Amino acid sequence: MALIHIEEGDTFTQIVRFDVPADKQLELIDAIAGEVERWIRHRPGFISSTFHASFDGRHVVNYAQWKSRADFEGFTHDPETKHLQKAIRAVALSLEPNAIHCRVIRSITPVS
């Protein structure tokens, strides 16, 4: 097994979980992904945004990476974030993101 040590501070990761009605799961993913494709992906320091849909339909998890905390904070202060919030609320007014912020400590990849 290959072990790659990534230095602290190399990236800033936000993991967001939404508890969502099962019939709204894909609609929520489409709404957020639409904003990522429209403007977030063009922000300085943006690396990626990956969406996970639980098999029971009741949860959406978004794993987003930025080059730095400063890049992420620049995104959060962009006036365009109101459109992201509006897109989320359009799916269901009660949706509240449960976000945690992380740094990469280790990443393990398969043996080549």
Biopython code that builds the backbone (N, CA, C, O; Angstrom):
import numpy as np
from Bio.PDB.StructureBuilder import StructureBuilder

atoms = [
    (1, "MET", "N", (0.835, -1.163, 0.000)),
    (1, "MET", "CA", (0.000, 0.000, 0.000)),
    (1, "MET", "C", (0.887, 1.234, 0.000)),
    (1, "MET", "O", (1.800, 1.348, 0.817)),
    (2, "ALA", "N", (0.621, 2.152, -0.909)),
    (2, "ALA", "CA", (1.402, 3.377, -0.998)),
    (2, "ALA", "C", (0.831, 4.419, -0.051)),
    (2, "ALA", "O", (-0.386, 4.580, 0.041)),
    (3, "LEU", "N", (1.691, 5.115, 0.642)),
    (3, "LEU", "CA", (1.282, 6.164, 1.559)),
    (3, "LEU", "C", (1.885, 7.467, 1.082)),
    (3, "LEU", "O", (3.098, 7.580, 0.911)),
    (4, "ILE", "N", (1.039, 8.432, 0.873)),
    (4, "ILE", "CA", (1.493, 9.755, 0.467)),
    (4, "ILE", "C", (1.154, 10.704, 1.597)),
    (4, "ILE", "O", (-0.004, 10.800, 2.004)),
    (5, "HIS", "N", (2.142, 11.400, 2.102)),
    (5, "HIS", "CA", (1.886, 12.386, 3.149)),
    (5, "HIS", "C", (1.743, 13.746, 2.489)),
    (5, "HIS", "O", (2.639, 14.201, 1.778)),
    (6, "ILE", "N", (0.627, 14.378, 2.725)),
    (6, "ILE", "CA", (0.395, 15.710, 2.192)),
    (6, "ILE", "C", (0.617, 16.692, 3.334)),
    (6, "ILE", "O", (0.045, 16.528, 4.411)),
    (7, "GLU", "N", (1.418, 17.685, 3.114)),
    (7, "GLU", "CA", (1.738, 18.661, 4.152)),
    (7, "GLU", "C", (0.473, 19.411, 4.584)),
    (7, "GLU", "O", (-0.399, 19.713, 3.770)),
    (8, "GLU", "N", (0.400, 19.700, 5.878)),
    (8, "GLU", "CA", (-0.701, 20.503, 6.379)),
    (8, "GLU", "C", (-0.742, 21.827, 5.646)),
    (8, "GLU", "O", (0.299, 22.404, 5.329)),
    (9, "GLY", "N", (-1.918, 22.297, 5.383)),
    (9, "GLY", "CA", (-2.073, 23.584, 4.737)),
    (9, "GLY", "C", (-1.996, 23.526, 3.221)),
    (9, "GLY", "O", (-2.172, 24.543, 2.551)),
    (10, "ASP", "N", (-1.731, 22.327, 2.668)),
    (10, "ASP", "CA", (-1.668, 22.225, 1.209)),
    (10, "ASP", "C", (-3.021, 22.513, 0.567)),
    (10, "ASP", "O", (-3.090, 23.095, -0.516)),
    (11, "THR", "N", (-4.081, 22.110, 1.228)),
    (11, "THR", "CA", (-5.420, 22.350, 0.700)),
    (11, "THR", "C", (-6.368, 22.683, 1.836)),
    (11, "THR", "O", (-6.078, 22.431, 3.006)),
    (12, "PHE", "N", (-7.502, 23.252, 1.471)),
    (12, "PHE", "CA", (-8.586, 23.540, 2.412)),
    (12, "PHE", "C", (-9.790, 22.774, 1.898)),
    (12, "PHE", "O", (-10.165, 22.912, 0.733)),
    (13, "THR", "N", (-10.393, 21.973, 2.750)),
    (13, "THR", "CA", (-11.517, 21.139, 2.346)),
    (13, "THR", "C", (-12.755, 21.510, 3.137)),
    (13, "THR", "O", (-12.709, 21.657, 4.358)),
    (14, "GLN", "N", (-13.855, 21.660, 2.430)),
    (14, "GLN", "CA", (-15.149, 21.835, 3.085)),
    (14, "GLN", "C", (-16.009, 20.631, 2.734)),
    (14, "GLN", "O", (-16.197, 20.295, 1.565)),
    (15, "ILE", "N", (-16.527, 19.988, 3.781)),
    (15, "ILE", "CA", (-17.441, 18.860, 3.599)),
    (15, "ILE", "C", (-18.796, 19.316, 4.122)),
    (15, "ILE", "O", (-18.922, 19.690, 5.288)),
    (16, "VAL", "N", (-19.808, 19.285, 3.261)),
    (16, "VAL", "CA", (-21.134, 19.764, 3.628)),
    (16, "VAL", "C", (-22.133, 18.631, 3.464)),
    (16, "VAL", "O", (-22.197, 17.988, 2.416)),
    (17, "ARG", "N", (-22.919, 18.394, 4.522)),
    (17, "ARG", "CA", (-23.990, 17.392, 4.459)),
    (17, "ARG", "C", (-25.333, 18.104, 4.527)),
    (17, "ARG", "O", (-25.558, 18.961, 5.381)),
    (18, "PHE", "N", (-26.212, 17.736, 3.618)),
    (18, "PHE", "CA", (-27.589, 18.203, 3.640)),
    (18, "PHE", "C", (-28.488, 17.016, 3.935)),
    (18, "PHE", "O", (-28.333, 15.955, 3.331)),
    (19, "ASP", "N", (-29.424, 17.185, 4.855)),
    (19, "ASP", "CA", (-30.495, 16.208, 5.062)),
    (19, "ASP", "C", (-31.646, 16.711, 4.213)),
    (19, "ASP", "O", (-32.125, 17.830, 4.400)),
    (20, "VAL", "N", (-32.087, 15.883, 3.282)),
    (20, "VAL", "CA", (-33.010, 16.349, 2.247)),
    (20, "VAL", "C", (-34.137, 15.333, 2.053)),
    (20, "VAL", "O", (-33.912, 14.133, 2.211)),
    (21, "PRO", "N", (-35.342, 15.791, 1.715)),
    (21, "PRO", "CA", (-36.384, 14.827, 1.362)),
    (21, "PRO", "C", (-35.903, 13.992, 0.167)),
    (21, "PRO", "O", (-35.307, 14.526, -0.769)),
    (22, "ALA", "N", (-36.163, 12.694, 0.207)),
    (22, "ALA", "CA", (-35.640, 11.789, -0.830)),
    (22, "ALA", "C", (-36.020, 12.234, -2.241)),
    (22, "ALA", "O", (-35.242, 12.048, -3.176)),
    (23, "ASP", "N", (-37.195, 12.812, -2.403)),
    (23, "ASP", "CA", (-37.620, 13.232, -3.740)),
    (23, "ASP", "C", (-36.926, 14.512, -4.207)),
    (23, "ASP", "O", (-37.125, 14.945, -5.342)),
    (24, "LYS", "N", (-36.114, 15.120, -3.341)),
    (24, "LYS", "CA", (-35.410, 16.363, -3.685)),
    (24, "LYS", "C", (-33.901, 16.170, -3.822)),
    (24, "LYS", "O", (-33.183, 17.122, -4.130)),
    (25, "GLN", "N", (-33.412, 14.948, -3.596)),
    (25, "GLN", "CA", (-31.965, 14.712, -3.566)),
    (25, "GLN", "C", (-31.284, 15.146, -4.864)),
    (25, "GLN", "O", (-30.356, 15.954, -4.829)),
    (26, "LEU", "N", (-31.722, 14.631, -5.986)),
    (26, "LEU", "CA", (-31.066, 14.958, -7.261)),
    (26, "LEU", "C", (-31.291, 16.414, -7.656)),
    (26, "LEU", "O", (-30.434, 17.028, -8.291)),
    (27, "GLU", "N", (-32.434, 16.960, -7.284)),
    (27, "GLU", "CA", (-32.710, 18.367, -7.569)),
    (27, "GLU", "C", (-31.711, 19.270, -6.822)),
    (27, "GLU", "O", (-31.231, 20.262, -7.369)),
    (28, "LEU", "N", (-31.409, 18.912, -5.572)),
    (28, "LEU", "CA", (-30.442, 19.688, -4.811)),
    (28, "LEU", "C", (-29.051, 19.599, -5.434)),
    (28, "LEU", "O", (-28.363, 20.610, -5.576)),
    (29, "ILE", "N", (-28.646, 18.397, -5.803)),
    (29, "ILE", "CA", (-27.334, 18.234, -6.441)),
    (29, "ILE", "C", (-27.267, 19.059, -7.717)),
    (29, "ILE", "O", (-26.277, 19.751, -7.956)),
    (30, "ASP", "N", (-28.298, 18.994, -8.531)),
    (30, "ASP", "CA", (-28.314, 19.769, -9.774)),
    (30, "ASP", "C", (-28.242, 21.275, -9.507)),
    (30, "ASP", "O", (-27.567, 22.007, -10.231)),
    (31, "ALA", "N", (-28.943, 21.730, -8.464)),
    (31, "ALA", "CA", (-28.956, 23.165, -8.150)),
    (31, "ALA", "C", (-27.572, 23.650, -7.728)),
    (31, "ALA", "O", (-27.096, 24.682, -8.201)),
    (32, "ILE", "N", (-26.932, 22.899, -6.837)),
    (32, "ILE", "CA", (-25.603, 23.319, -6.371)),
    (32, "ILE", "C", (-24.575, 23.164, -7.486)),
    (32, "ILE", "O", (-23.757, 24.058, -7.704)),
    (33, "ALA", "N", (-24.612, 22.043, -8.189)),
    (33, "ALA", "CA", (-23.661, 21.811, -9.282)),
    (33, "ALA", "C", (-23.802, 22.882, -10.363)),
    (33, "ALA", "O", (-22.812, 23.287, -10.971)),
    (34, "GLY", "N", (-25.010, 23.331, -10.597)),
    (34, "GLY", "CA", (-25.216, 24.397, -11.582)),
    (34, "GLY", "C", (-24.478, 25.669, -11.206)),
    (34, "GLY", "O", (-23.902, 26.333, -12.068)),
    (35, "GLU", "N", (-24.491, 26.013, -9.924)),
    (35, "GLU", "CA", (-23.773, 27.201, -9.459)),
    (35, "GLU", "C", (-22.260, 26.975, -9.503)),
    (35, "GLU", "O", (-21.500, 27.886, -9.832)),
    (36, "VAL", "N", (-21.833, 25.766, -9.174)),
    (36, "VAL", "CA", (-20.398, 25.449, -9.248)),
    (36, "VAL", "C", (-19.923, 25.609, -10.686)),
    (36, "VAL", "O", (-18.878, 26.207, -10.943)),
    (37, "GLU", "N", (-20.698, 25.070, -11.615)),
    (37, "GLU", "CA", (-20.304, 25.163, -13.026)),
    (37, "GLU", "C", (-20.388, 26.597, -13.545)),
    (37, "GLU", "O", (-19.558, 27.006, -14.358)),
    (38, "ARG", "N", (-21.374, 27.362, -13.089)),
    (38, "ARG", "CA", (-21.584, 28.719, -13.602)),
    (38, "ARG", "C", (-20.498, 29.685, -13.138)),
    (38, "ARG", "O", (-19.981, 30.453, -13.949)),
    (39, "TRP", "N", (-20.139, 29.665, -11.850)),
    (39, "TRP", "CA", (-19.199, 30.682, -11.384)),
    (39, "TRP", "C", (-18.171, 30.206, -10.359)),
    (39, "TRP", "O", (-17.049, 30.712, -10.342)),
    (40, "ILE", "N", (-18.524, 29.253, -9.511)),
    (40, "ILE", "CA", (-17.590, 28.877, -8.450)),
    (40, "ILE", "C", (-16.311, 28.286, -9.024)),
    (40, "ILE", "O", (-15.222, 28.586, -8.533)),
    (41, "ARG", "N", (-16.420, 27.463, -10.042)),
    (41, "ARG", "CA", (-15.228, 26.821, -10.617)),
    (41, "ARG", "C", (-14.239, 27.817, -11.208)),
    (41, "ARG", "O", (-13.084, 27.472, -11.456)),
    (42, "HIS", "N", (-14.682, 29.043, -11.433)),
    (42, "HIS", "CA", (-13.814, 30.088, -11.989)),
    (42, "HIS", "C", (-13.129, 30.917, -10.909)),
    (42, "HIS", "O", (-12.290, 31.766, -11.213)),
    (43, "ARG", "N", (-13.485, 30.673, -9.653)),
    (43, "ARG", "CA", (-12.880, 31.419, -8.543)),
    (43, "ARG", "C", (-11.420, 31.019, -8.371)),
    (43, "ARG", "O", (-11.065, 29.860, -8.586)),
    (44, "PRO", "N", (-10.571, 31.970, -7.984)),
    (44, "PRO", "CA", (-9.171, 31.634, -7.722)),
    (44, "PRO", "C", (-9.066, 30.581, -6.610)),
    (44, "PRO", "O", (-9.733, 30.678, -5.580)),
    (45, "GLY", "N", (-8.221, 29.583, -6.838)),
    (45, "GLY", "CA", (-7.955, 28.566, -5.828)),
    (45, "GLY", "C", (-8.916, 27.401, -5.798)),
    (45, "GLY", "O", (-8.705, 26.456, -5.038)),
    (46, "PHE", "N", (-9.970, 27.438, -6.602)),
    (46, "PHE", "CA", (-10.918, 26.320, -6.621)),
    (46, "PHE", "C", (-10.229, 25.093, -7.217)),
    (46, "PHE", "O", (-9.595, 25.176, -8.268)),
    (47, "ILE", "N", (-10.361, 23.952, -6.533)),
    (47, "ILE", "CA", (-9.782, 22.701, -7.034)),
    (47, "ILE", "C", (-10.872, 21.789, -7.568)),
    (47, "ILE", "O", (-10.820, 21.370, -8.724)),
    (48, "SER", "N", (-11.866, 21.477, -6.731)),
    (48, "SER", "CA", (-12.908, 20.551, -7.172)),
    (48, "SER", "C", (-14.103, 20.579, -6.236)),
    (48, "SER", "O", (-14.023, 21.053, -5.103)),
    (49, "SER", "N", (-15.204, 20.062, -6.739)),
    (49, "SER", "CA", (-16.418, 19.890, -5.948)),
    (49, "SER", "C", (-17.015, 18.551, -6.358)),
    (49, "SER", "O", (-17.336, 18.340, -7.527)),
    (50, "THR", "N", (-17.162, 17.652, -5.396)),
    (50, "THR", "CA", (-17.653, 16.304, -5.669)),
    (50, "THR", "C", (-18.935, 16.090, -4.871)),
    (50, "THR", "O", (-19.005, 16.438, -3.692)),
    (51, "PHE", "N", (-19.938, 15.520, -5.512)),
    (51, "PHE", "CA", (-21.243, 15.321, -4.889)),
    (51, "PHE", "C", (-21.485, 13.844, -4.644)),
    (51, "PHE", "O", (-21.212, 13.001, -5.499)),
    (52, "HIS", "N", (-22.001, 13.546, -3.458)),
    (52, "HIS", "CA", (-22.313, 12.171, -3.061)),
    (52, "HIS", "C", (-23.795, 12.121, -2.700)),
    (52, "HIS", "O", (-24.296, 12.981, -1.976)),
    (53, "ALA", "N", (-24.490, 11.107, -3.209)),
    (53, "ALA", "CA", (-25.913, 10.904, -2.926)),
    (53, "ALA", "C", (-26.074, 9.609, -2.144)),
    (53, "ALA", "O", (-25.650, 8.547, -2.599)),
    (54, "SER", "N", (-26.684, 9.696, -0.969)),
    (54, "SER", "CA", (-26.879, 8.481, -0.169)),
    (54, "SER", "C", (-27.868, 7.558, -0.883)),
    (54, "SER", "O", (-28.749, 8.012, -1.612)),
    (55, "PHE", "N", (-27.706, 6.284, -0.660)),
    (55, "PHE", "CA", (-28.576, 5.304, -1.302)),
    (55, "PHE", "C", (-30.027, 5.438, -0.856)),
    (55, "PHE", "O", (-30.937, 5.114, -1.620)),
    (56, "ASP", "N", (-30.258, 5.909, 0.367)),
    (56, "ASP", "CA", (-31.635, 6.054, 0.842)),
    (56, "ASP", "C", (-32.296, 7.335, 0.335)),
    (56, "ASP", "O", (-33.484, 7.550, 0.573)),
    (57, "GLY", "N", (-31.544, 8.183, -0.358)),
    (57, "GLY", "CA", (-32.099, 9.399, -0.942)),
    (57, "GLY", "C", (-32.216, 10.569, 0.014)),
    (57, "GLY", "O", (-32.644, 11.646, -0.401)),
    (58, "ARG", "N", (-31.855, 10.401, 1.271)),
    (58, "ARG", "CA", (-32.108, 11.429, 2.277)),
    (58, "ARG", "C", (-30.921, 12.328, 2.596)),
    (58, "ARG", "O", (-31.033, 13.229, 3.427)),
    (59, "HIS", "N", (-29.792, 12.092, 1.947)),
    (59, "HIS", "CA", (-28.610, 12.901, 2.252)),
    (59, "HIS", "C", (-27.840, 13.231, 0.979)),
    (59, "HIS", "O", (-27.762, 12.432, 0.046)),
    (60, "VAL", "N", (-27.277, 14.429, 0.973)),
    (60, "VAL", "CA", (-26.349, 14.855, -0.065)),
    (60, "VAL", "C", (-25.100, 15.327, 0.664)),
    (60, "VAL", "O", (-25.182, 16.088, 1.628)),
    (61, "VAL", "N", (-23.950, 14.871, 0.198)),
    (61, "VAL", "CA", (-22.681, 15.326, 0.752)),
    (61, "VAL", "C", (-21.873, 15.947, -0.384)),
    (61, "VAL", "O", (-21.703, 15.357, -1.451)),
    (62, "ASN", "N", (-21.385, 17.152, -0.119)),
    (62, "ASN", "CA", (-20.525, 17.834, -1.087)),
    (62, "ASN", "C", (-19.137, 17.953, -0.477)),
    (62, "ASN", "O", (-18.968, 18.446, 0.638)),
    (63, "TYR", "N", (-18.150, 17.494, -1.232)),
    (63, "TYR", "CA", (-16.747, 17.538, -0.824)),
    (63, "TYR", "C", (-16.075, 18.525, -1.760)),
    (63, "TYR", "O", (-15.902, 18.247, -2.947)),
    (64, "ALA", "N", (-15.695, 19.686, -1.222)),
    (64, "ALA", "CA", (-15.100, 20.731, -2.056)),
    (64, "ALA", "C", (-13.698, 21.051, -1.561)),
    (64, "ALA", "O", (-13.463, 21.175, -0.360)),
    (65, "GLN", "N", (-12.772, 21.182, -2.501)),
    (65, "GLN", "CA", (-11.399, 21.507, -2.134)),
    (65, "GLN", "C", (-10.954, 22.806, -2.785)),
    (65, "GLN", "O", (-11.288, 23.124, -3.927)),
    (66, "TRP", "N", (-10.175, 23.541, -1.987)),
    (66, "TRP", "CA", (-9.600, 24.819, -2.396)),
    (66, "TRP", "C", (-8.110, 24.776, -2.114)),
    (66, "TRP", "O", (-7.660, 24.025, -1.249)),
    (67, "LYS", "N", (-7.349, 25.573, -2.835)),
    (67, "LYS", "CA", (-5.895, 25.599, -2.631)),
    (67, "LYS", "C", (-5.527, 26.132, -1.258)),
    (67, "LYS", "O", (-4.501, 25.744, -0.699)),
    (68, "SER", "N", (-6.356, 27.020, -0.704)),
    (68, "SER", "CA", (-6.050, 27.587, 0.612)),
    (68, "SER", "C", (-7.323, 28.056, 1.297)),
    (68, "SER", "O", (-8.368, 28.217, 0.667)),
    (69, "ARG", "N", (-7.212, 28.270, 2.596)),
    (69, "ARG", "CA", (-8.340, 28.839, 3.360)),
    (69, "ARG", "C", (-8.670, 30.236, 2.829)),
    (69, "ARG", "O", (-9.841, 30.607, 2.745)),
    (70, "ALA", "N", (-7.654, 30.999, 2.475)),
    (70, "ALA", "CA", (-7.881, 32.352, 1.954)),
    (70, "ALA", "C", (-8.695, 32.309, 0.666)),
    (70, "ALA", "O", (-9.577, 33.144, 0.462)),
    (71, "ASP", "N", (-8.404, 31.337, -0.208)),
    (71, "ASP", "CA", (-9.186, 31.198, -1.438)),
    (71, "ASP", "C", (-10.642, 30.875, -1.114)),
    (71, "ASP", "O", (-11.557, 31.429, -1.724)),
    (72, "PHE", "N", (-10.851, 29.984, -0.158)),
    (72, "PHE", "CA", (-12.213, 29.625, 0.249)),
    (72, "PHE", "C", (-12.926, 30.851, 0.820)),
    (72, "PHE", "O", (-14.081, 31.113, 0.483)),
    (73, "GLU", "N", (-12.247, 31.590, 1.674)),
    (73, "GLU", "CA", (-12.872, 32.769, 2.270)),
    (73, "GLU", "C", (-13.196, 33.826, 1.222)),
    (73, "GLU", "O", (-14.194, 34.536, 1.343)),
    (74, "GLY", "N", (-12.358, 33.934, 0.194)),
    (74, "GLY", "CA", (-12.677, 34.834, -0.909)),
    (74, "GLY", "C", (-13.968, 34.440, -1.600)),
    (74, "GLY", "O", (-14.777, 35.293, -1.964)),
    (75, "PHE", "N", (-14.151, 33.143, -1.778)),
    (75, "PHE", "CA", (-15.395, 32.628, -2.355)),
    (75, "PHE", "C", (-16.588, 32.993, -1.473)),
    (75, "PHE", "O", (-17.620, 33.429, -1.982)),
    (76, "THR", "N", (-16.458, 32.822, -0.155)),
    (76, "THR", "CA", (-17.600, 33.076, 0.734)),
    (76, "THR", "C", (-17.993, 34.549, 0.772)),
    (76, "THR", "O", (-19.132, 34.875, 1.106)),
    (77, "HIS", "N", (-17.067, 35.438, 0.434)),
    (77, "HIS", "CA", (-17.372, 36.873, 0.430)),
    (77, "HIS", "C", (-17.804, 37.390, -0.944)),
    (77, "HIS", "O", (-18.125, 38.570, -1.091)),
    (78, "ASP", "N", (-17.813, 36.526, -1.930)),
    (78, "ASP", "CA", (-18.234, 36.924, -3.272)),
    (78, "ASP", "C", (-19.750, 37.185, -3.259)),
    (78, "ASP", "O", (-20.506, 36.362, -2.743)),
    (79, "PRO", "N", (-20.196, 38.297, -3.809)),
    (79, "PRO", "CA", (-21.631, 38.588, -3.850)),
    (79, "PRO", "C", (-22.448, 37.506, -4.578)),
    (79, "PRO", "O", (-23.655, 37.397, -4.363)),
    (80, "GLU", "N", (-21.813, 36.729, -5.415)),
    (80, "GLU", "CA", (-22.516, 35.660, -6.140)),
    (80, "GLU", "C", (-23.022, 34.551, -5.208)),
    (80, "GLU", "O", (-23.893, 33.770, -5.592)),
    (81, "THR", "N", (-22.474, 34.480, -3.972)),
    (81, "THR", "CA", (-22.921, 33.421, -3.061)),
    (81, "THR", "C", (-24.421, 33.516, -2.782)),
    (81, "THR", "O", (-25.047, 32.516, -2.429)),
    (82, "LYS", "N", (-24.998, 34.698, -2.936)),
    (82, "LYS", "CA", (-26.450, 34.822, -2.734)),
    (82, "LYS", "C", (-27.207, 33.958, -3.736)),
    (82, "LYS", "O", (-28.288, 33.458, -3.426)),
    (83, "HIS", "N", (-26.654, 33.775, -4.931)),
    (83, "HIS", "CA", (-27.309, 32.928, -5.932)),
    (83, "HIS", "C", (-27.217, 31.451, -5.540)),
    (83, "HIS", "O", (-28.144, 30.679, -5.785)),
    (84, "LEU", "N", (-26.108, 31.068, -4.938)),
    (84, "LEU", "CA", (-25.972, 29.694, -4.449)),
    (84, "LEU", "C", (-26.986, 29.437, -3.338)),
    (84, "LEU", "O", (-27.673, 28.416, -3.348)),
    (85, "GLN", "N", (-27.080, 30.349, -2.393)),
    (85, "GLN", "CA", (-28.049, 30.201, -1.301)),
    (85, "GLN", "C", (-29.478, 30.169, -1.828)),
    (85, "GLN", "O", (-30.304, 29.393, -1.346)),
    (86, "LYS", "N", (-29.769, 31.005, -2.812)),
    (86, "LYS", "CA", (-31.105, 31.046, -3.412)),
    (86, "LYS", "C", (-31.419, 29.725, -4.120)),
    (86, "LYS", "O", (-32.545, 29.233, -4.038)),
    (87, "ALA", "N", (-30.436, 29.152, -4.812)),
    (87, "ALA", "CA", (-30.638, 27.875, -5.508)),
    (87, "ALA", "C", (-30.943, 26.764, -4.512)),
    (87, "ALA", "O", (-31.789, 25.908, -4.770)),
    (88, "ILE", "N", (-30.249, 26.777, -3.368)),
    (88, "ILE", "CA", (-30.491, 25.760, -2.339)),
    (88, "ILE", "C", (-31.887, 25.936, -1.757)),
    (88, "ILE", "O", (-32.617, 24.956, -1.606)),
    (89, "ARG", "N", (-32.267, 27.156, -1.431)),
    (89, "ARG", "CA", (-33.586, 27.423, -0.845)),
    (89, "ARG", "C", (-34.717, 27.133, -1.835)),
    (89, "ARG", "O", (-35.828, 26.801, -1.423)),
    (90, "ALA", "N", (-34.447, 27.254, -3.119)),
    (90, "ALA", "CA", (-35.484, 26.960, -4.123)),
    (90, "ALA", "C", (-35.853, 25.477, -4.125)),
    (90, "ALA", "O", (-36.974, 25.119, -4.487)),
    (91, "VAL", "N", (-34.928, 24.622, -3.729)),
    (91, "VAL", "CA", (-35.212, 23.187, -3.652)),
    (91, "VAL", "C", (-36.110, 22.908, -2.454)),
    (91, "VAL", "O", (-37.100, 22.187, -2.573)),
    (92, "ALA", "N", (-35.770, 23.474, -1.307)),
    (92, "ALA", "CA", (-36.579, 23.335, -0.094)),
    (92, "ALA", "C", (-36.133, 24.404, 0.897)),
    (92, "ALA", "O", (-34.949, 24.507, 1.218)),
    (93, "LEU", "N", (-37.072, 25.185, 1.371)),
    (93, "LEU", "CA", (-36.741, 26.282, 2.284)),
    (93, "LEU", "C", (-36.062, 25.815, 3.562)),
    (93, "LEU", "O", (-35.290, 26.561, 4.164)),
    (94, "SER", "N", (-36.342, 24.594, 3.979)),
    (94, "SER", "CA", (-35.826, 24.106, 5.261)),
    (94, "SER", "C", (-34.403, 23.553, 5.185)),
    (94, "SER", "O", (-33.846, 23.167, 6.213)),
    (95, "LEU", "N", (-33.810, 23.505, 4.012)),
    (95, "LEU", "CA", (-32.477, 22.913, 3.888)),
    (95, "LEU", "C", (-31.427, 23.770, 4.586)),
    (95, "LEU", "O", (-31.304, 24.966, 4.323)),
    (96, "GLU", "N", (-30.685, 23.141, 5.468)),
    (96, "GLU", "CA", (-29.592, 23.804, 6.164)),
    (96, "GLU", "C", (-28.322, 22.988, 5.958)),
    (96, "GLU", "O", (-28.297, 21.791, 6.246)),
    (97, "PRO", "N", (-27.277, 23.627, 5.464)),
    (97, "PRO", "CA", (-26.019, 22.894, 5.296)),
    (97, "PRO", "C", (-25.359, 22.629, 6.641)),
    (97, "PRO", "O", (-25.353, 23.495, 7.516)),
    (98, "ASN", "N", (-24.811, 21.449, 6.804)),
    (98, "ASN", "CA", (-24.008, 21.095, 7.972)),
    (98, "ASN", "C", (-22.576, 20.971, 7.464)),
    (98, "ASN", "O", (-22.190, 19.945, 6.903)),
    (99, "ALA", "N", (-21.793, 22.030, 7.669)),
    (99, "ALA", "CA", (-20.461, 22.090, 7.076)),
    (99, "ALA", "C", (-19.370, 21.902, 8.123)),
    (99, "ALA", "O", (-19.478, 22.363, 9.259)),
    (100, "ILE", "N", (-18.319, 21.209, 7.701)),
    (100, "ILE", "CA", (-17.102, 21.146, 8.495)),
    (100, "ILE", "C", (-15.933, 21.502, 7.582)),
    (100, "ILE", "O", (-15.953, 21.228, 6.382)),
    (101, "HIS", "N", (-14.925, 22.112, 8.173)),
    (101, "HIS", "CA", (-13.739, 22.514, 7.421)),
    (101, "HIS", "C", (-12.572, 21.667, 7.897)),
    (101, "HIS", "O", (-12.370, 21.468, 9.095)),
    (102, "CYS", "N", (-11.809, 21.173, 6.927)),
    (102, "CYS", "CA", (-10.737, 20.216, 7.230)),
    (102, "CYS", "C", (-9.469, 20.566, 6.472)),
    (102, "CYS", "O", (-9.476, 21.340, 5.515)),
    (103, "ARG", "N", (-8.388, 19.969, 6.934)),
    (103, "ARG", "CA", (-7.128, 20.010, 6.191)),
    (103, "ARG", "C", (-6.748, 18.561, 5.920)),
    (103, "ARG", "O", (-7.059, 17.674, 6.715)),
    (104, "VAL", "N", (-6.089, 18.327, 4.822)),
    (104, "VAL", "CA", (-5.630, 16.978, 4.488)),
    (104, "VAL", "C", (-4.398, 16.671, 5.320)),
    (104, "VAL", "O", (-3.456, 17.463, 5.361)),
    (105, "ILE", "N", (-4.404, 15.537, 5.974)),
    (105, "ILE", "CA", (-3.272, 15.085, 6.754)),
    (105, "ILE", "C", (-2.573, 13.929, 6.038)),
    (105, "ILE", "O", (-1.347, 13.907, 5.929)),
    (106, "ARG", "N", (-3.369, 12.964, 5.550)),
    (106, "ARG", "CA", (-2.811, 11.829, 4.815)),
    (106, "ARG", "C", (-3.759, 11.423, 3.704)),
    (106, "ARG", "O", (-4.977, 11.563, 3.815)),
    (107, "SER", "N", (-3.172, 10.919, 2.633)),
    (107, "SER", "CA", (-3.949, 10.363, 1.533)),
    (107, "SER", "C", (-3.280, 9.052, 1.135)),
    (107, "SER", "O", (-2.076, 9.026, 0.876)),
    (108, "ILE", "N", (-4.031, 7.986, 1.083)),
    (108, "ILE", "CA", (-3.493, 6.675, 0.729)),
    (108, "ILE", "C", (-4.035, 6.274, -0.629)),
    (108, "ILE", "O", (-5.244, 6.308, -0.862)),
    (109, "THR", "N", (-3.151, 5.902, -1.506)),
    (109, "THR", "CA", (-3.534, 5.526, -2.859)),
    (109, "THR", "C", (-3.188, 4.055, -3.102)),
    (109, "THR", "O", (-2.383, 3.486, -2.365)),
    (110, "PRO", "N", (-3.785, 3.431, -4.127)),
    (110, "PRO", "CA", (-3.479, 2.028, -4.395)),
    (110, "PRO", "C", (-2.043, 1.846, -4.884)),
    (110, "PRO", "O", (-1.409, 2.776, -5.381)),
    (111, "VAL", "N", (-1.563, 0.633, -4.728)),
    (111, "VAL", "CA", (-0.240, 0.282, -5.234)),
    (111, "VAL", "C", (-0.337, 0.214, -6.748)),
    (111, "VAL", "O", (-1.287, -0.347, -7.294)),
    (112, "SER", "N", (0.664, 0.797, -7.433)),
    (112, "SER", "CA", (0.616, 0.764, -8.897)),
    (112, "SER", "C", (1.212, -0.486, -9.442)),
    (112, "SER", "O", (1.251, -0.672, -10.658)),
]
sb = StructureBuilder()
sb.init_structure("model")
sb.init_model(0)
sb.init_chain("A")
sb.init_seg("    ")
for serial, (resi, resn, name, xyz) in enumerate(atoms, 1):
    if name == "N":
        sb.init_residue(resn, " ", resi, " ")
    sb.init_atom(name, np.array(xyz, "f"), 0.0, 1.0, " ", f" {name:<3s}", serial, name[0])
structure = sb.get_structure()
